[in-house]
Amino acid sequence: MYERYIRKFTLGDAMILVASTALAALAIRATLPAPFVFARQFLTTPGVRMRAFVAIRYGLSALIPILAALTSAVVAIRLRWPRPRLRRVARQPGTVACTIATMAAALEAGWIGGLLAVGSPLISPATVFVVLVNPVGFAVAAAWTALSMAGQWRPEIDWVDRVGRLCGAAWIGVAVVSDCCYFLIY
């Protein structure tokens, strides 16, 4: 019979979360324009639908670095002791979501970094994180679908897996919002 581990929130977990939040704030500050620049762009954008599109993109550009940092922090926290065996951890939907999201974000970041390095007109630093979200959200949805169809969906009762599942659902939701906001333009 499987022994359940109920992981308590520790000071080490808090330190990992604070460090990841600091990195997210640094990423937001480095890529987003200042709020007054956004306000000027927002007010000079013609049409209500285009203004909504600009506002959604700006909000996603601020939300995605926080979500990415939290996702990678959950992976780091889940790999700390005490934890179940790795075989059991690999079946937890929260851990699977965060691991797949971290790997997909790292692959996509390499691709986006290459485009930024050569000065591609396809991407700008202000929208770099919005471009990142679609492959990550769809990767999480595919991983959860595969986990469920294989009959390996084994959620834990501790806070780490619950936060991981919340992160996975947030990636999927942000990907849907990112795709749906293009319908505001047309």
trRosetta pair geometry for C-beta under 8 A, 3 or more apart (Angstrom, degrees):
i j d omega theta_ij theta_ji phi_ij phi_ji
2 84 7.9 14 -171 -139 106 130
2 88 6.9 135 -146 -110 126 136
4 84 8.0 -42 -139 -78 37 118
4 156 7.3 147 -151 -148 94 83
4 157 6.4 19 -172 27 137 114
5 82 5.6 -154 -157 133 131 106
5 83 6.3 157 95 -147 162 24
5 84 5.2 -157 11 -56 125 77
5 156 7.5 -28 65 -151 79 129
5 158 6.8 -27 106 -39 73 141
6 157 6.4 -37 -102 89 91 100
6 158 5.2 166 -144 -87 49 98
7 82 6.4 -170 -103 77 88 85
7 83 6.9 8 -76 -92 132 65
7 158 4.3 65 33 -167 85 152
7 159 6.9 -111 82 39 92 82
7 160 5.6 7 66 -8 141 119
9 13 5.4 -116 -155 73 64 145
9 14 7.1 73 169 -51 98 90
9 159 6.4 -17 -59 56 97 154
10 13 4.9 107 54 4 70 100
10 14 7.2 -129 103 -2 43 87
11 14 5.5 -52 -150 36 37 114
11 15 6.4 41 151 -23 67 102
12 15 5.6 -50 -148 33 33 113
12 16 6.6 35 153 -18 64 102
12 80 6.7 173 120 -161 133 162
13 16 5.8 -53 -152 34 33 111
13 17 6.5 29 152 -15 65 107
13 77 5.2 59 -126 -128 91 120
13 80 7.5 -148 -77 52 81 152
14 17 5.7 -57 -148 39 33 110
14 18 6.2 33 155 -19 67 106
15 18 5.8 -52 -143 37 31 110
15 19 6.3 30 157 -17 64 107
16 19 5.9 -57 -147 38 29 109
16 20 6.3 24 157 -15 64 109
16 73 5.1 143 143 -153 99 96
16 76 5.4 -165 -156 100 139 127
16 77 5.6 178 81 -67 155 91
17 20 5.9 -57 -145 39 30 108
17 21 6.3 32 156 -20 64 107
17 70 7.5 26 -135 -119 85 73
17 73 5.4 102 -96 172 55 152
17 77 7.8 19 -52 -59 87 133
18 21 5.7 -55 -147 36 30 112
18 22 6.5 34 153 -22 64 104
19 22 5.7 -52 -150 33 32 113
19 23 6.7 32 152 -16 64 103
19 73 7.7 154 71 -104 84 114
20 23 5.6 -51 -150 36 36 112
20 24 6.4 39 150 -21 65 104
20 69 3.9 151 168 171 92 97
20 70 6.4 139 126 -76 136 36
20 72 6.4 178 -127 76 128 94
20 73 3.9 -94 -18 -60 161 123
21 24 5.5 -51 -148 35 35 114
21 25 6.4 37 152 -20 66 102
21 66 7.2 22 -127 -133 71 83
21 69 6.2 144 -79 124 33 143
21 70 7.8 42 -75 -70 75 79
22 25 5.7 -51 -148 35 33 111
22 26 6.5 35 151 -19 63 104
23 26 5.5 -52 -149 35 34 114
23 27 6.4 34 152 -19 65 104
23 69 5.4 163 78 -116 101 125
24 27 5.6 -53 -148 36 33 111
24 28 6.4 34 153 -19 66 104
24 65 4.4 145 -152 136 79 94
24 66 4.6 95 176 -92 149 49
24 68 7.0 155 -104 64 101 84
24 69 3.7 -99 -55 -6 110 149
24 70 7.7 12 -56 -27 149 74
25 28 5.7 -52 -146 36 33 112
25 29 6.2 31 156 -17 65 107
25 65 8.0 168 -48 119 20 130
26 29 5.8 -57 -146 39 29 109
26 30 6.2 25 156 -19 64 111
27 30 5.8 -58 -143 38 29 109
27 31 6.2 0 167 1 65 116
27 65 4.1 -176 91 -139 127 142
27 68 8.0 -43 74 66 168 127
27 69 7.7 -174 18 -50 134 117
27 129 7.6 98 149 -69 119 129
28 31 6.6 -76 -141 46 23 92
28 32 5.5 -9 -178 6 67 122
28 61 7.7 123 -131 139 78 77
28 62 5.7 55 -136 -133 122 65
28 65 5.2 -151 -56 52 82 147
28 66 7.6 17 -52 -43 127 85
29 32 7.1 -53 -107 44 16 92
30 125 7.7 -97 136 179 77 123
31 61 6.8 -138 116 -179 115 110
31 65 7.7 160 35 -51 132 137
31 125 5.1 -145 -138 163 76 86
31 126 6.2 150 164 -109 78 31
31 128 5.6 -104 -143 35 137 116
31 129 6.6 113 113 -17 161 106
32 38 7.7 -11 175 -56 99 127
32 58 7.3 91 -143 -154 113 79
32 61 5.5 138 -92 128 102 120
32 62 6.2 32 -77 -78 155 81
32 126 6.3 81 -121 -139 41 75
33 37 3.9 -93 155 86 124 135
33 38 5.6 154 84 -50 106 80
33 41 7.7 85 73 -6 153 136
33 126 5.9 -6 -22 -111 93 123
34 37 4.7 95 58 4 78 104
34 38 7.2 -146 96 -3 42 86
35 38 5.4 -54 -148 39 37 113
35 39 6.2 41 153 -24 69 103
36 39 5.3 -46 -143 34 37 115
36 40 6.5 40 155 -20 64 100
37 40 5.8 -51 -150 34 31 110
37 41 6.4 29 152 -14 64 107
38 41 5.7 -58 -147 41 32 109
38 42 5.9 35 154 -23 68 109
38 54 7.9 162 -163 156 84 107
38 58 5.4 94 -144 -130 133 149
39 42 5.5 -53 -142 37 29 114
39 43 6.2 23 160 -14 65 109
40 43 6.1 -59 -144 40 27 105
40 44 6.2 11 162 -6 64 114
41 44 6.2 -67 -141 46 26 100
41 45 6.4 40 156 -41 64 102
41 54 6.4 -158 127 -170 104 143
42 45 5.9 -47 -152 12 28 116
42 51 5.9 76 -166 -146 77 89
42 54 5.6 -177 -104 108 72 134
42 55 6.4 65 -122 -70 121 86
42 58 7.8 -50 -70 -12 113 153
45 50 4.9 -148 164 119 113 109
45 51 5.0 155 87 -82 122 69
45 54 5.3 -154 -51 -14 168 150
46 50 6.2 40 78 49 54 144
47 50 4.4 78 75 14 106 104
47 51 6.6 -167 96 -9 55 86
48 51 5.6 -57 -151 37 32 114
48 52 6.4 33 152 -20 66 104
49 52 5.6 -50 -149 34 33 112
49 53 6.4 38 150 -21 64 103
49 184 4.6 -180 -173 174 91 84
49 185 6.7 160 137 -95 114 24
50 53 5.3 -48 -147 34 37 116
50 54 6.4 38 153 -19 66 102
50 184 7.4 160 -77 132 30 104
50 185 6.8 62 -94 -114 73 69
51 54 5.7 -52 -147 36 32 110
51 55 6.3 31 154 -18 65 108
52 55 5.7 -56 -145 39 31 111
52 56 6.2 31 157 -19 66 106
52 181 7.7 -153 128 -148 88 94
52 184 5.2 -131 88 -157 112 150
53 56 6.0 -56 -147 36 28 108
53 57 6.4 25 156 -16 63 108
53 181 5.6 130 -127 167 71 101
53 182 7.7 71 -129 -101 117 31
53 184 4.5 -174 -66 89 95 130
53 185 5.8 54 -82 -64 157 82
54 57 5.9 -57 -147 39 29 110
54 58 6.3 28 155 -19 64 108
55 58 5.8 -55 -146 37 30 110
55 59 6.3 29 156 -17 64 108
56 59 5.7 -57 -147 39 30 111
56 60 6.2 29 156 -17 66 107
56 177 6.9 -148 -169 161 120 104
56 181 4.5 -162 104 -120 152 143
56 184 7.5 143 14 4 141 154
57 60 5.8 -54 -144 39 30 110
57 61 6.3 33 155 -22 63 106
57 127 6.3 -27 -179 -113 118 105
57 130 5.7 -13 -149 -86 82 159
57 181 6.9 173 -55 129 76 155
58 61 5.7 -53 -148 34 30 113
58 62 6.7 23 153 -13 62 106
59 62 5.9 -61 -153 39 33 106
59 63 6.1 24 154 -16 69 113
60 63 5.6 -59 -136 42 34 108
60 64 5.8 37 168 -30 70 107
60 129 7.1 -172 134 106 80 101
60 130 5.1 78 108 -101 124 95
60 133 6.8 -67 180 -30 121 157
60 174 6.4 132 -135 -162 101 102
60 177 6.9 -177 -85 105 121 116
60 178 5.9 109 -137 -88 160 94
60 181 8.0 -124 -23 -6 140 156
61 64 6.6 -39 -129 24 23 111
61 126 6.5 -13 -138 168 161 63
61 127 6.3 -89 -87 -112 123 45
61 128 7.9 84 -134 46 101 60
61 129 5.2 127 -135 56 59 113
61 130 5.7 -46 -72 -40 79 99
62 65 7.4 -63 -167 30 28 100
62 66 7.5 18 149 -7 60 113
63 66 5.9 -69 -162 41 40 110
63 67 6.0 34 151 -19 76 112
63 174 6.7 -162 110 -115 126 130
64 67 5.5 -56 -143 40 34 112
64 68 6.1 36 158 -21 69 105
64 129 3.9 161 81 161 135 120
64 130 6.9 -167 -16 -74 152 44
64 132 6.4 131 169 70 143 115
64 133 5.6 -100 -113 -73 132 110
64 174 6.6 141 -90 175 86 152
65 68 5.6 -53 -142 37 33 112
65 69 6.2 32 159 -18 65 106
65 129 5.8 -78 -46 -107 80 152
66 69 5.9 -56 -148 38 28 109
66 70 6.3 26 155 -16 64 109
67 70 5.8 -55 -144 39 30 110
67 71 6.2 34 155 -24 64 108
67 167 6.6 145 -164 -146 83 85
67 170 5.6 -150 -131 124 126 130
67 171 6.7 155 161 -76 132 73
67 174 6.7 -126 0 -25 175 158
68 71 5.7 -53 -147 34 29 115
68 72 6.6 21 159 -11 64 105
68 101 7.7 -151 -120 148 63 108
68 102 7.9 120 -162 -105 74 63
68 105 5.5 151 -134 -151 112 160
68 129 7.6 -123 -15 -141 136 111
68 132 7.6 -5 -75 127 137 144
68 136 8.0 -70 -97 -137 94 170
69 72 6.2 -58 -147 40 30 103
69 73 6.2 32 153 -20 64 110
70 73 5.5 -57 -146 38 31 114
70 74 6.4 36 154 -25 65 101
70 163 7.6 -119 170 168 109 111
70 167 5.9 -162 112 -102 106 120
71 74 5.9 -51 -152 28 30 111
71 75 7.0 30 150 -17 61 101
71 97 7.9 -105 -139 126 105 83
71 98 4.8 -177 -167 -138 76 83
71 101 4.8 -81 -173 101 148 131
71 102 5.7 -173 129 -63 106 84
71 105 7.5 119 85 -5 142 148
71 167 4.7 150 -94 -180 82 141
71 171 7.3 56 -86 -58 142 122
72 75 5.6 -47 -154 31 40 114
72 76 6.6 39 150 -16 67 103
72 98 7.4 170 -78 -180 24 100
72 102 4.9 113 -93 -112 78 119
72 105 7.9 -101 -56 66 107 141
73 76 5.6 -54 -149 39 36 111
73 77 6.2 35 153 -18 68 106
74 77 5.7 -53 -142 39 32 110
74 78 6.1 34 157 -23 65 107
74 94 7.0 -104 167 160 137 102
74 95 7.7 -150 139 -103 102 54
74 98 4.4 -117 87 -117 118 160
74 160 6.4 144 -157 -165 86 79
74 163 5.5 -161 -108 108 124 109
74 164 4.8 158 163 -84 144 83
74 167 6.0 -142 2 -6 155 154
75 78 5.9 -55 -145 35 28 111
75 79 6.6 21 158 -15 62 109
75 95 7.2 106 -111 -148 65 71
75 98 4.8 -165 -57 131 86 116
75 99 5.6 121 -112 -82 119 66
75 102 5.4 -37 -22 -21 154 155
76 79 6.1 -63 -151 37 29 107
76 80 7.1 38 151 -31 62 101
77 80 5.8 -49 -158 17 38 116
77 160 5.6 -156 115 -123 114 118
78 83 6.4 95 177 -122 55 140
78 89 6.4 133 162 -154 112 121
78 92 7.8 -160 -149 74 137 144
78 94 7.7 175 -85 110 140 101
78 95 5.0 159 -176 -107 165 106
78 98 7.3 143 -1 68 140 142
78 160 5.2 148 -87 163 81 135
78 161 7.8 91 -108 -70 118 64
78 164 7.0 34 -60 -63 137 138
79 83 6.9 -76 -144 -6 17 167
79 89 7.9 93 -91 -176 58 162
80 83 6.7 126 82 -33 42 119
83 89 6.2 25 160 -78 119 128
84 88 3.9 -70 137 83 133 133
84 89 5.6 169 74 -53 95 79
84 156 7.4 -157 -9 -97 132 128
85 88 5.0 91 60 9 78 100
85 89 7.0 -142 100 -7 39 90
86 89 5.1 -52 -139 38 38 116
86 90 6.2 45 158 -28 68 101
87 90 6.1 -51 -152 27 26 112
87 91 7.6 15 150 -11 55 105
88 91 6.1 -64 -162 34 38 107
88 92 7.3 47 145 -36 66 98
88 154 7.0 -96 -162 108 73 145
89 92 5.8 -44 -158 10 42 117
89 95 5.3 -103 176 143 80 176
90 95 7.1 -101 -101 105 24 129
90 96 7.1 74 -172 -78 47 92
91 96 7.6 -10 -158 -44 13 121
91 147 7.2 144 -151 -153 58 110
91 152 4.7 -117 -133 168 102 95
91 153 7.3 179 174 -120 87 9
91 154 4.1 34 126 32 116 117
92 95 4.2 65 77 16 108 109
92 96 6.5 178 84 -12 53 87
92 154 6.0 -67 -82 86 53 80
92 155 6.3 86 -146 -122 74 37
92 156 5.3 -10 -122 -16 127 101
92 161 4.9 -99 -177 -118 126 119
92 164 7.1 64 131 79 109 150
93 96 5.6 -55 -140 40 32 112
93 97 6.1 34 160 -22 66 106
93 144 6.2 51 -148 -119 105 93
93 147 6.2 157 -100 112 80 155
93 153 5.8 19 -58 -145 113 84
93 154 7.8 167 -22 55 78 41
93 155 5.6 -28 21 -84 106 86
93 161 7.1 82 58 -172 69 100
93 164 7.2 157 105 111 59 109
93 165 5.5 47 104 -94 106 99
93 168 6.9 -101 153 26 89 164
94 97 5.8 -53 -146 35 28 111
94 98 6.4 18 159 -11 63 108
94 155 7.1 80 -12 -132 97 84
94 156 7.4 -78 30 33 122 98
94 160 6.7 152 113 129 143 62
94 161 3.8 160 28 -160 138 54
94 162 6.5 -42 -77 -15 150 11
94 163 6.7 83 -160 69 136 50
94 164 2.3 103 174 80 94 115
94 165 4.3 -67 -82 -35 90 69
94 166 7.8 16 -121 15 108 62
94 167 7.3 87 -154 37 82 99
94 168 6.7 -141 -122 -8 48 121
95 98 6.0 -59 -144 42 30 104
95 99 6.0 27 159 -17 66 111
95 160 7.8 33 -68 134 90 104
95 161 6.6 -46 -26 -109 84 80
95 164 5.5 -13 -52 -166 38 168
96 99 6.0 -58 -141 40 26 108
96 100 6.0 20 163 -13 64 112
96 143 5.3 -173 155 152 107 124
96 144 7.1 141 104 -80 124 61
96 147 5.7 103 114 -67 174 148
96 164 8.0 103 39 155 51 129
96 168 7.8 30 87 -88 75 145
97 100 6.2 -61 -144 42 23 105
97 101 6.0 21 159 -17 63 113
97 140 5.0 47 -145 -145 83 107
97 143 6.6 169 -92 86 50 129
97 144 6.5 21 -81 -62 97 104
97 164 5.6 141 58 163 107 88
97 165 6.4 117 17 -105 149 39
97 167 6.2 152 119 87 120 90
97 168 2.8 -58 -160 -80 152 124
97 171 7.2 175 180 28 105 132
98 101 5.7 -55 -139 40 29 111
98 102 6.1 30 159 -20 64 107
98 164 4.6 -83 -23 -138 119 98
98 167 5.6 49 -85 85 91 142
98 168 7.0 -91 -47 -56 59 89
99 102 5.9 -55 -146 36 27 109
99 103 6.4 22 157 -13 63 108
100 103 5.9 -57 -145 41 30 108
100 104 6.0 26 158 -16 67 110
100 139 5.1 -167 158 140 108 104
100 140 5.6 152 93 -91 121 58
100 143 4.3 -127 -52 -39 168 159
101 104 5.9 -56 -139 42 28 108
101 105 6.0 29 159 -19 64 110
101 136 5.1 60 -144 -170 76 103
101 139 6.8 156 -89 86 48 114
101 140 5.3 15 -68 -69 96 113
101 167 6.8 -134 34 139 163 110
101 168 6.8 -150 -37 -101 131 67
101 171 5.3 -130 -112 -78 131 162
102 105 5.8 -55 -143 38 27 110
102 106 6.3 28 156 -20 62 107
103 106 5.7 -54 -147 35 30 111
103 107 6.5 28 155 -16 64 105
103 139 7.8 -140 79 158 91 151
104 107 5.8 -53 -147 38 32 110
104 108 6.1 27 156 -13 66 110
104 135 5.5 -162 177 128 114 95
104 136 4.6 155 104 -105 123 64
104 139 4.0 -176 -73 28 154 166
104 140 7.7 -112 21 -38 149 74
105 108 5.8 -57 -141 44 30 108
105 109 5.9 35 156 -26 65 108
105 132 6.1 46 -134 180 80 118
105 136 5.2 30 -66 -93 81 130
106 109 5.6 -51 -141 34 28 113
106 110 6.7 34 155 -22 60 101
107 110 5.9 -53 -157 29 31 112
107 111 6.8 27 149 -13 63 105
107 135 7.8 -102 85 129 107 144
108 111 5.6 -55 -152 38 38 112
108 112 6.1 33 152 -16 71 107
108 131 7.7 -177 171 121 118 84
108 132 5.1 131 120 -135 135 75
108 135 5.1 165 -77 61 133 137
108 136 6.7 -90 8 -47 148 92
109 112 5.6 -53 -139 43 33 108
109 113 5.9 40 157 -25 66 106
109 132 6.7 23 -71 -115 72 124
110 113 5.7 -51 -143 35 27 114
110 114 6.6 30 155 -19 60 103
111 114 5.9 -55 -156 32 30 112
111 115 6.7 27 150 -15 63 105
112 115 5.6 -53 -151 37 37 112
112 116 6.3 34 152 -17 68 105
112 123 6.2 -159 -148 -178 87 170
112 128 5.8 114 169 -159 137 93
112 131 6.1 139 -104 95 126 128
112 132 6.5 -52 -32 -75 154 91
113 116 5.7 -55 -145 39 32 109
113 117 6.2 36 154 -26 65 106
114 117 5.6 -52 -144 31 30 114
114 118 6.7 13 163 -5 64 106
115 118 6.5 -66 -149 43 28 97
115 120 4.1 -58 -170 28 84 141
115 122 6.1 -72 -167 65 135 110
115 123 5.1 72 121 28 133 131
116 119 7.6 33 -177 -77 34 31
116 120 7.1 -69 -68 31 26 93
116 123 6.3 -75 -70 95 78 120
116 125 6.9 80 -130 -78 127 78
116 128 7.0 6 -68 -107 133 126
120 123 5.9 41 88 28 107 87
123 127 6.8 -137 -156 81 69 94
123 128 6.2 73 173 -100 115 70
123 131 5.8 -35 -119 -32 115 163
124 127 5.4 61 61 26 88 93
124 128 7.2 -116 94 -48 42 76
125 128 5.5 -20 -147 -27 37 120
127 130 4.7 -49 -168 37 81 118
127 131 6.2 85 134 -26 87 95
128 131 6.1 -57 -159 31 32 111
128 132 6.9 36 147 -25 62 108
129 132 5.2 -49 -153 28 43 121
129 133 7.0 55 153 -41 67 95
130 133 6.0 -40 -157 6 36 117
130 178 6.0 166 -164 -134 85 120
131 134 7.6 -53 -174 16 37 101
132 135 7.3 -75 -173 42 43 96
132 136 6.3 24 151 -12 78 124
133 136 5.8 -74 -151 44 34 109
133 137 5.8 29 163 -20 75 112
133 171 7.3 -169 -158 -156 80 71
133 174 5.2 -103 -160 125 133 109
133 175 5.3 -169 146 -88 93 67
133 178 5.0 142 87 -29 135 161
134 137 6.0 -57 -142 37 27 108
134 138 6.3 16 165 -9 64 111
134 175 5.2 115 -115 -142 46 98
134 178 6.1 -127 -65 96 85 136
134 179 6.6 98 -107 -61 110 98
135 138 6.0 -63 -144 45 29 105
135 139 6.0 35 157 -25 66 109
136 139 5.7 -54 -146 34 28 113
136 140 6.6 28 156 -17 63 104
136 171 5.4 -101 128 -161 100 123
136 175 7.0 -161 74 -69 72 119
137 140 5.9 -55 -151 34 31 109
137 141 6.5 28 152 -16 64 106
137 171 4.6 -171 -98 150 67 79
137 172 4.9 131 -162 -105 93 35
137 173 7.8 -142 -132 34 126 29
137 174 6.2 -152 -77 71 129 78
137 175 2.5 -136 59 -30 166 141
137 176 7.2 -153 168 -23 151 64
137 178 7.7 174 -1 31 150 124
138 141 5.5 -50 -145 38 37 113
138 142 6.2 38 155 -19 67 105
138 175 6.2 -178 -36 -175 70 160
139 142 5.8 -54 -146 38 30 110
139 143 6.3 30 155 -19 64 106
140 143 5.7 -54 -144 36 31 110
140 144 6.3 28 158 -15 65 107
140 168 4.8 179 -172 -150 130 85
140 171 4.8 98 6 89 155 134
140 172 5.7 -119 89 -56 120 89
141 144 6.0 -56 -147 39 29 108
141 145 6.3 31 154 -21 63 108
141 172 5.3 107 -65 -110 99 114
141 175 7.9 -109 -20 61 122 150
142 145 5.6 -54 -147 36 31 113
142 146 6.3 29 156 -17 65 106
143 146 5.8 -55 -147 38 31 109
143 147 6.2 31 154 -19 65 108
144 147 5.6 -53 -142 38 32 113
144 148 6.1 29 158 -17 65 109
144 168 6.6 119 -59 169 128 139
145 148 5.9 -59 -147 40 27 108
145 149 6.1 21 159 -15 65 112
146 149 5.9 -57 -138 41 28 107
146 150 6.1 22 162 -15 64 112
147 150 6.1 -62 -146 40 24 106
147 152 5.3 -96 -160 75 70 96
147 153 5.4 102 137 -77 98 74
148 151 7.8 38 175 -70 32 28
148 152 8.0 -102 -70 50 17 64
148 153 5.0 26 -99 -49 63 128
155 161 5.7 146 -163 148 73 137
155 165 7.0 8 -124 -58 118 140
156 160 7.2 2 78 67 139 88
156 161 3.8 142 48 -7 100 151
156 162 8.0 -105 80 -30 82 71
157 161 7.7 31 7 52 12 129
158 161 5.8 93 65 14 76 96
158 162 7.3 -143 104 -2 40 96
159 162 5.5 -61 -148 42 38 113
159 163 6.0 37 157 -19 73 105
160 163 6.0 -55 -148 37 28 107
160 164 6.3 31 151 -20 62 109
161 164 5.3 -53 -147 38 34 117
161 165 6.3 36 154 -19 66 101
162 165 5.8 -50 -148 35 32 109
162 166 6.4 34 151 -19 63 105
163 166 5.4 -52 -149 37 35 115
163 167 6.4 39 150 -21 65 102
164 167 5.6 -50 -148 34 33 112
164 168 6.4 34 153 -18 64 103
165 168 5.5 -50 -147 36 35 113
165 169 6.3 33 155 -16 66 104
166 169 5.8 -54 -147 39 31 109
166 170 6.2 34 152 -22 64 107
167 170 5.5 -55 -147 36 31 113
167 171 6.5 34 154 -22 65 101
168 171 5.8 -50 -150 31 32 110
168 172 6.6 28 153 -14 64 104
169 172 5.7 -55 -150 39 34 110
169 173 6.1 33 153 -18 67 109
170 173 5.6 -56 -142 41 32 111
170 174 6.0 31 159 -19 67 107
171 174 5.9 -54 -141 38 27 108
171 175 6.4 29 156 -20 62 107
172 175 5.8 -56 -151 35 29 112
172 176 6.5 28 152 -18 64 105
173 176 5.7 -54 -149 35 33 110
173 177 6.3 30 155 -16 67 105
174 177 5.7 -52 -145 39 34 110
174 178 6.1 38 154 -23 65 107
175 178 5.6 -53 -144 36 30 114
175 179 6.4 25 157 -14 63 106
176 179 6.0 -58 -149 40 30 106
176 180 6.0 22 157 -14 66 114
177 180 5.8 -60 -138 44 29 107
177 181 6.2 37 161 -34 65 102
178 181 6.2 -47 -148 19 25 112
179 182 6.5 -50 -176 14 41 111
180 183 5.7 -38 -171 16 57 115
181 184 5.5 -27 -171 6 57 118
182 185 5.8 -37 -169 15 53 113
182 186 7.6 32 147 -5 71 102
183 186 6.2 -62 -152 42 45 101
